[in-house]
Each structure stands twice: as C-alpha cells, then as structure tokens.
Amino acid sequence: MDKSIVRNEVRENGGGGGNEGDAAARRPHEQRGLFRRGEVAVAKCTVAGALVWLAVNTHAASRHHHENVHQFRAIIKPGWLPFSTGIDLTDIQWRQYRQFAPIIIPLLLACIGLRQSVAPGGDLSGSTSRRVIFTACWSLVVAIIMHGTGAFWLFLVLTINYYAARLLRTSVLAPIWTWCFALTLLFTSKVWDDAHWEEVLGVWGGLGQQFLRAPSFGGLFGEAFAPLDAFYSGLYAWTKPLNLTMLRFISFGIDFWHYSCKVHSRGGAGEDREARGPGCPGTEGGGACPVSGMTAMARDAGAGKGGERGGGAGRQVPFSFLIYFCYILYPPLYVAGPLMSYDDFALQLTRSKEEEEELLQGSLRRNAMWQLVAVLSYGLGLEVVLHYIHLHAVSHNLEKIFHLLPDGAMWIPPWEIMAVGFFMLNFIYVKFLIIWRVAAASAALDLMLTTDNMKRCVCNNYTFAGFWRSWHASLHVWILRYMYLPLGGKKWRLVIAWPIFVFVGIWHDLELRWVAWALLNCACLTVEAVILAAIPSPTPSTANGICAWSWRYLSIGAAVVNIYFMMLSNLAILYGFGGSWDFVVAFVYPPPPGVADVLLMCC
C-alpha cells in the first residue's frame, strides 16, 4: 500500500493525537510568554511615565526655589541655553573639571602622541627603556607644573617610601611601616592648614600648632630658603591627590614585600607568577585573576597572550625607582585614577616592541577614541540637565529650608525630596563616569589598560553588594587585594566590612558625614546579607509556577525598598547623621502624596 495513503488514514482516524497533545502542552508556555511580554510592555510604559514625571517635577522644583529662596538664586551661575534660569555649578569638583578639561585633555593627548612617536616601548630592557625614561620625565614636568615648589615635598615622601621598602625587604615590619607611613601621611595632610582642625587641635598648645603646619622650606632648611615657599605654588596643592597616592604607596610596598619574601624563601629570583603579590588565585591556565582582573582585561582588549595584559607572561616584575616614580605620578591616572596595582603597571610599562605592535593592531585605540566621543556626549547631556534642573543646589540648601526658614515658608513635598535624592545619586554617577572614562581612555591610548570604574549604571543596581562591586571598581579591587583577603575574606565578610567601610569613609575625608556614610552603608549591607541568606531562592521545580511569579514581584518590591535605603545611605555624604534624619522626616512628612505619586516614586 502506498505510504501516503497510510499516513492519511492514520491522520483521519485520530492518529494525530500526539500533535494535539504537543499543542496542548505548548499552550501554557505561550500564555506565559504573552503575559510576560505584556508585563514588559507595562513596565516600559511605567518607567517612561516615571521619567517624564521626574523631569517635569524636578524642573518645576528648581524654578520654584529659584524664585522664592534668595540664597538659592545667588549660587546659580548664568547659563548659555535659552529658557533656563542659569546653570547649577555648585559642585566644586565638577565646576573645576569643567573649567580645565578643555585645556588639559588636548595637552594630555598630545603628550601621549609624542611619547608613541619618540619613545616606543621595548627598545631596551627593563627600567632603562625609552618609554620609561619619557614617562618619568613627563611625570616630573606635570608634577612641577601642577604643584610648583610643593612638588619637592611629594618627591621627598615618595623617595622615603621607596627606600624604606627596599631597606625592610623581607622584614615583618615592612607591611606595618607601609600602612603606618601611608596613613600618617594621609591624615596629617588633611589637617594641614585646615581651619576646622586648627580649632580642634589648638587646645593642645604648641604641639597641636606644630602638627597643623604644612612643611615649608623656611621651616626645614632655614630662613634663607623661605622665598621658595612663595615662589610658585602651582595649580593644585600637592596634598590634594594624596588619597590615591597613599594607596599606590601601599600597593608598591606590599607587592615588593611579597615578592622579596618569595624570592628569599626560594633562594633566588622567583618566577613572574610568584611576583604578582597577594591574592591572585585562579590564574592557572590563563584564567582571569579574580582580585587583580589582569588577564580578563587582556583578553577583553585582545592585548596579547599569556597571563598579563599585553603579553606579560614569563617576565618578572621590575621594582626600579624609575618605574616606581612613573607608577606614583603617571599623568593620565595621577589625580583621579582608575587605580592600578604596582605589578600590573610595571609589566605594562615595560612591554616589548612586539607586544606594543600587537596591541596597536587591534581595536584598542579605536575603542578609546569612541569612548572619548561618548564621554563628550555625556558631558553635553549633563550641561543641558544642569541648566534646567538645579537639584544639586537645592540639596545644599536643604538645611536652610528645614531649619532656618520660617515654618511653612518653603515646604518641600515628599516626592520632591525623593527627586533630590534620586537626582543627586545620578548626578554623582555621571560626573565620575565622565572623569574616570576620560582618564581610562587616555591611558588606553598610551597602551596602559585599566579597570572600568563604572561597570554598571547606578539605576541598574538593586543590591548593596552589587552596587559596591560596580561603583569605583578599581578601588573595590584594591580593597579586595590589600584589605579584604588579608583580613579573612569571605568567611568574615560581615565583620570586616565595618572597618573597611570606615577606612574608606575616613580616606575620603576627616569629617563626621563620611563616618555616617560608612556606618549606614555597613548597616544596610549587613541586613541585606542576612536577609538573602535566610530567604531561599525558588527551586528549579517551581521555576515556572506561582512561586516564581510571586518571587519575582517580591524581588521587585525589595529592590525598590533597597534603592531608597541606598539613596539614604549615600546621601549621608551631604547631610551626615542629623541631615539624613531630616531627609527621612521630610520624605514622610504629611500631607502624603497621592496614589499616582506613590506608584511613580516606586518606579
């Protein structure tokens, strides 16, 4: 019998039941797919509406406060865009960067182009290569222009740090000296010539007054050298970048100590694999180091073969003074970062000519130039926003609005308080995104690969742990390498998070508001970790059931609450303990917002 006739008879007699069964089985999946597509569409519309609502209300709040608060109106600068009330440049850091970036960035790119034309890498070996010599001279000139005669004190302290590390080498005192010297330098530099600390430490009498005085030529070498103090002070005090400089001091000291100990224990020169410093597990077979991230960056950039960025496998880390000098003062990264470990920087600085040519054959430079173009668009977008939304200025006037103005004279609705907090987080994110991306792209054009400091948008974080892994990522890596792992690592994470956060807060500035920031973040991080450990995630057997649906919406609600606490904890930088409490009270102050406002606030 013809096979087609048999198939037709089977189909007519119900032999196609299997297909009907398959269709019935697919139907629930199709329904879930339709539901999820509708869910996504509703979410997109809600977010779009929330953004429009936020833009309209923040612009209205800016105009309202500009018209009614004299102190607010006085700090807004004239703008260049039409229909605006001026531009909000109350953030000193952004105002200075905006002023000098059009001059500094072209000069930086010109120096990088000059270096690549007259001093390519790998013409000689190690620390005597033309690239190292050029970078050292470049760093020297930039430091003198930036700090004037104050550069002498910077050179003095970095020389002391280097030769003390060489002297102690394998001694157990080496890491103690490294940390004590760096911390003493950091803290003393913050109280020098500071009016607040003059008042606090003035009660100590002569000792306090001596402690508050910055070093001077006249005080150290005699009155004959006193004119040097006023000869040329530079553009920027030498103590200002010490936050990052002291971290580089620690990186060099600890890396050199570990290298010396390993070489001493083996009775000779160790392999490069042993010279990478502490905390680099998981690099066997060319894998990425979870602490330094070196190999991952090399693979992402197509930077070479082997264990380091740009093909550094098989080479020992050089610890010469010239490379150390370049590491501390490398111009593209000196003021703002991103941070690099010493061994990573040294191996990249001493690449061979073949390794540089291999990098140049890839898309590294093209990607860096596109990154600069993207950063330019971010800057223009921020200019537009600051012309029409002045919430940074509002945030600096909140204390006046809360306490100094008569009751009811300037009441801020809760949703505007929320807008202030949300805007401030996003403003800080975009500001540092621009600053760090320009520095990283400039270093990449000089074939120096760094970590992206902003790995995720601030609005795309729903856990504290995830937020701090992606915000200022190079500092996160530094803390993992030199603090978190030596203090015990994951086993003691909830305990060591407290001293680490307090250190980072004080590292930023010796002010109580930074302590408030550290403690609030630690408290929220600890509560989050305990809750996540106590609540199990859905199992695969319930992944498509009601449990997964309810878990998803429970997670969304928890993420909303978490973002509010994230806003509160990070805005403690502005308001401190008391101001943060004012912020909370103002947020819930009656009359409450309407239902529509509550829904939009949760988006």
N, C-alpha and C positions, 0 to 999 in steps of 0.2 A: 504493500500500500504506500501511496505517496506520503512522505513525511509531513508535507504541508497540510494535507487533509487531516492527518492525525492530530497535528497541533491545533487546527481549527476546531475539531471535535472536542478536544480537551478543554479549550477555552469556552466553548458553548456550554459544556456540561459542568462548569464551575471549577475547572482545573486552575483557574487564575486566582484562587483564594489566597495564595501566597502573596501576590501583588497587593490585594486588598489589605491583607494583614500588614504588609510593609507600609502602605499608605496610612493605615490607622496608627501605626507606631510613630510615623513621622509627624502626624498632626499635632500632638502636644509640643514637639520641638518647634514646629512652625509657629504655633501660637505663642510660645515663649519668646521666639525671635521677633514676632510682631510687637509683643508687649515691650520688649527691651528697646526696639527701635523707637517706639512711641515714648518710652521713658527717656531715651537720649534726646529726642526732639523737645520734650517738655523741659528737660534740664538746660538745653541750649537756649531756649526762649527765656527761661527764668534768669539765667546768668546774663544774657544780653539786656534784659529789663533792669536787672540789678546794677549793671554798669552804667546804663543811661541814668537811672535814678541817682546813683552815686555822683556822677559828673554834674548833673543839674543841681543837686543839693549842696555839693561842696563849692560850686561856683557861687551859688546864692549865699552860702555862709561867708565866703570870702568878701563879697560885696557888702553884706550886712555889717560885718565887723569893720570893714574899711570905712564905712560911713558913720559908725557910731562910737568907735574907740580911737581916741586921739593917739595913744601910744602905738596902736597897730598901724595907723595911717602914716606915722612918722618913719617907720622902718621899712616901708615898701619903696623900692627904687623905681625911677621912671623906666618904662619898658619901650620896646620898639615895635610891638604888634598892635594893630588897631583894636578898639573897643575893649581894651584891658585897663585895669586900674593901676598898672605897674607890674614889676617883676619881683617875685619873692626871692631875695638873695640873703635871707637871714642865716642860712647855714654857712658858717665861716669857711669850712673846708671846701665846699662846692664853689663858693664865691672866689676863693684864691685859685682853685684849679681852673675854673672857667676863665679867669683873667690871664693866667700864664700858659695854659695849654697851647694856644695858637703860636706861641714863640718856642716853647720847649720841645713839642713833638716834632716839628720840622728839623730843628737842630739835632735832636736825637737820631732821627732817620738819616740825616746827612752824615753823622759820625759813624753810624753802622755801615753805610755805603762806603765811606772812606776806609774803614777797617777791612772790609772784604776785598777792596782793591789793592791796598798796600800791605796788608798783613794777614794773608790767608793762613789757615791752620796747617800744622804738620810739616813745616819746612825744616824744623829742628826737633829735637826730642824734648819732652817734659816741659819744665818750667821756663826754658830759655827760648821757646818758640816765639816767632814774631807776633803771633796773636796775643800771647800772654803779655809780652812787653807793651804792645799797643794798648791793650785793655788796662794795664796798670797805669800807664801814662794818662790815658783817658779818664780813669777813675780819679787820679790825683788832681788833674786840672778841674774836673767837675766839683770835687770836694772843696777846693780852694775858692772857686767862684761862688759856690753855694754858701760856705761857712766863713770865708775870709780868714782872718787870723785865728778864728776859733777852730779851724781845721787842724792846727797844731795839737790841740788837746785830744781831738779824735784820733790822730795818728799816734799820740802817746799811749792812749789806753789800749788801742788795738795791738800796739807793739808789746806792751806789758802782758796782755792776754796770750799772745803767741809764744813769747819766750818762757812764760811761766808754764804753759802746757808742755813745751819741749823739755824744760827742766824737770818737771814732775814725772813725765812719761808714764811709767807703769805703777807709780805710787797710788795707794788707795786715797791719798789726799787730792789727786788730780780732779776727780769729779766734784769733790767738795769745794775746792778752790774755784773751779769753773762756775759753779752755781752761785757761790757767795760773791765772787767778783762781779758777775753779771747783774745779780740782784742789787748789790750795793750801788753799782753804777746807775742802774735804772732808777732806784728810789731817790738817791741823792740828787740826780739831775732833775727830778720832778719838783723838788722843794727849793732848788736854787732860784733866787730872785723871784719868789712867789709871795705875794702879799699875804695870802691866807696863812701860809706856813710861817711867815715872819711873825705873825701874831701868835700862832700856836706854840712855836718853839722859842719865842722871845723870852718866855718865863725861865728858860734855862740859863739866861745871862750870857756871859762871854762864850761859853761852849756852844750854845744854840746859835749865836750870831756867826761864829766861825763856820759852823756847819751849813748855814744858809748862804754863804758866799760862794759864788761860782769861782773856779780857778782863774787866776789872772797872771799876766806876765809880770806886772809890778809886784804882786804878792809873792810869786815864786822866785823870780830872778833879781828883784830889787827895783828901785825907782827908776834906774836908767832904762829899763825895758818897758816902763809903764805906757809910753806913747803907742806901743804896739797894740794895746787893748782897744784904742780908739782909731787905729789906722784904717782898717777896713773890716767891718763887722759881717759882711756878706749879705746874702738874700734871706738866709734861713739859719736860725741858731743851731749849733752843732748838737745840742741836746735834744732837739725835736725828733729826729729819726731814731733815737736810741731804743725805742720799743722793739723795732725789728733788728737793730744792730746787736742788742744783747742776746737775742735768740740765735743769731748767727755765731756769736761768741760761744754759746753753749754747744751748738751743733759741731763747730770745729773742735772744741775741747773734748767732748765726749767721743766723737768719731776718732780723733787722734789717740785718745787713751785706749779705746778698744783695739784699735789697730796695733798699738805698741804692745799691749798685753798679749795679743795673739801671736805677734812676731816673736816676743820674748819667750813665750811658752813653747814655741816650735823651734827655737834656736836659730832662726833665720828669717828671711823675707817670706811673708805669707802670700798666699795667692790672693788675687783680687777679690775672689769670692769671700775671703775671710776679712777683707778690708772695708766692708761696706757698713760697718757699725752695727749697733744693736737692732734686734727686732726685724730681721728680714727673712722670715720663714717662707717656705712655699715657692722659692725661686728655682728649684731643681727643674731641669728640662726646659729652661727658658720661660717659665711661668712668670706672672706678674707678682712682684713683692707687694703684699697687702699693706705694708707700712709705708714704704717709700714711693710705690707706684711707678718705679723707673721703667721696667720692661713694658708695662701697659702703655706708657706714653710713647715709648719707642715703636711699639707695634702700631699704635694709632697713627703715628706720623710717618710710618714707613721708613723709620730712621735707621734701619740697619739690622744687622743680625747679631745675635749674642744677647748677653744678659743686661746690657745697659743701653741707655738712649744713644743712638747713633753709633752702635757697634763698639762698645767699650769692653767686650768680653776679653779676658786674658790679660788685662792691664792692671797694674797696681795703682792705687790712689796716691797721687803725689801730694806731699804736705810741705811744700816750699813756702817761704814767706811771701814771695811774689804772687803765687796763686791764692794764698790766704788773703792778701791785700786786695786782690781783684774780687774775691768772694764777698768780702765785707762791703765794698764800695762799688760794686758793679752798677753803672749808672741807670740802665733801664729798670732795675729792681730795687735800687737803694732806698728810696723814700717810701714806696707803697707796697713792694712785694710784686708778685707772689713769693713766698718763701721757698727756698731750696735747701736740702741738706748739703753739707760741705762736700761729701764724696761724690754726690751726683754732679754738682757744679764743676768740681775739679776734673772729672772724667770727660765732661762735655767740653770744657775749655781746652783740653789738650788732645782733641781729636786729631787724627792724621788727615793729610790732604785728601786721601782716597775716601775717607769717611765723610768729609765735608762735601766732596763732589757727589757722593751717593745721596746725601740729603738734598742737595741742590737739584738733582734730577727728579725728585718727587714734587709733590704739590704743596710743600711746606710754605714757601714764600707766597704762593698764590692765595693759599688759605689765610695767611697772616694779613695780606693786603685786604682781602674781603672782610676780614674781621675788623680792620680799622674802618672800612666803609660802613659796616654795620654799626659800629660804635658811634660814628658820626651821625647816623640816623637816630640812634638812641638819644644823643645829645640834643639834636634839634627837637625831638619829641618832648624831652624834658623842658626845653626852653618854652615851648608852647604851653605846657601844663603849668609851669610856674608863673606864666603871665595871667592866667585866668583862675588858678586855684592857689590860694595863699595859706594853706593849712599849716605849713611849717611855721609861719609867723603866728598863726592862731595858737599853735601848740606852745610857743614860747610866751604867750600872753595868758595862758590858762590860769596861772597863779593869780595874776591881777584880776581876771574875770571871776575866779572863785572867791577871792578873799578881799581884794582891795576896792572893788567897785561896790556901790550901794546894792542892797538886796533887790533883785528883780531888774536892775539896770541893764544887765546883759545876760539873760538866761540862755543857755545852750541846750537844745533838745537832745535827748539821749542818742538819736540816730546821727546827729552831727558830731557828738562825742565819738561814736563808733567810726564815723568817717575820718575824723582827725587821726585816730589810732591806725586805721587801715591805710590811710594815705601816707602817714609817716613811715610805716614799715616798707611800703612800696617805693617811696622816695629814697630811703636809705639803700634799698636794694639796687635801684637804677643808678644811683650815684656811685656806689662801689663797683657795680658792674662795669661802668664806663672807665673808671680809674684803673681797675685791675686788668680789664681786657686790653686797654691801650698798652700797659706795661708788658703783659704777656705777649701781645702781638709784636711789639718792638723787640723783645728778647728773641722771639721766634725768627724774626728777620735776621738777627745776628746768630742764628742757628743754636740758640740756647732754649731748650724745651722745658717748659714749666707746667705746673698743675693749674687747671682752670679753677679759679677761686669760687666761682658761682656756677655750680653744676646743675642747679635746679632753680626755677623761678620761685620767689618767696610765696606766691599764691598757690603753688603746686606742692605744698608741704602740709601734711596733716598729722604728723607726729613730731615730738621734740627731738627724738633721736635722729630721725631722717633729716630734720631741719639743720641740725648742727653737723651732720656729715657732709652736707652740700653747701653750707654757708661758710665762707672763708676756708675753703677745703685745704689749702696748703698749711694753714695754722692747725687745722684738725690733724693732718698727717704729722706735723711736727710734735704735737701733744701726744699722739699715739706712740711715736718713736722714742721720745725723750722723757715722758712722764707716765703715760697710761700703762705701757708694758713694764717699765721698771718698777712701778708701784703695785703690780699684781695682775693687771689685765682684767679680762672678762670676769674672772672669779670674784673679784672685789669691786666691780664696776659701780655699784650703788654707793659704796663707801668712798672710793677715791674720786668720784665725780665732784664731791663737795670741795676738797682742797684744790682740785684742778680748776673748777669754775671760779673760786675765789681768787686764785692766782691770775687767771685771765682777766677778771674784773679789775684787780689792782694793777695788772700790767697795762691796761688801757689808761687808767688814771687813778691818782690817790684821792678819790672822792667817795663819799658815802653812797651816792647814787649808783656807782658801779658795784659796790658791795650788795646793794639792794637788787640790782640786776642779776648778780651771780646767785644769790640765795633764792630768789624767785624762780630762776631757771632750774636750779638744782631741785627745788621742791616739786616743781611740775614734772621734771624728768623722772624723779623717783616715784611719784604717784602713777605716772604713765606706765613705767616698767612693772610696777606691782600689779596694776590692773590687767595689762596684757599677759602677764604670767598667770594670773588667776582665771582668766576667761579663755577657754579653748576655742580655737577656730573650727569652722564647720568641717566635718569629715568628708571624704570623697563619696560616701554612700548617701549623704544628704546634700550634695553639691547642687543638685537640680531641684530640690524640694523647697517647701515653705521655710525650712531652716535657713537655707542660703539667701532667700528673699528677705527674711527678717534680719539676718545678719548684715546684709548689705545696707539696709536702711538704718540699722543700729550703728553701723560704722560711719555712715554719713552724719548722723546726729552727733556722734562722739567727735568726729573731725571738726564739726562746727564749734563745739564747745572748746576743743583743743586750740583752735585758731584764736578764739577770744582770749584764752589764757596765754597764748604765745604773744599776742599783741600786748597784753598787760605786762608780762614779764620783761619784754624787750623795751617797752616804753618807760620802764623804770630808769633807763639811762637818762631820760629827760626829766623825770619827775621825782625820782628817789622813792623812799618809803612813804612819806607823807603825801607827796604828789600822786603816787599810784593809788592811794586810798581815796583821794579826792576824785581821781579819774573814775574809780569804781562807783563812788557815790553819785557822781554826775551822770554816769551811764544809766543808773536805775532810778534817777530822781523823777518823781511824778510831775506832770501827768505822763502816763506811759504812752508809747507810740501806738498807732493803730495796728490792726491785724496785718494790713498790707506792708506796713513798715517793718514789722517783726519778720515777716517772710523774706523781705528783701535784705534785711540785716543778716539773716541766716544764710544767704547765698554768697 
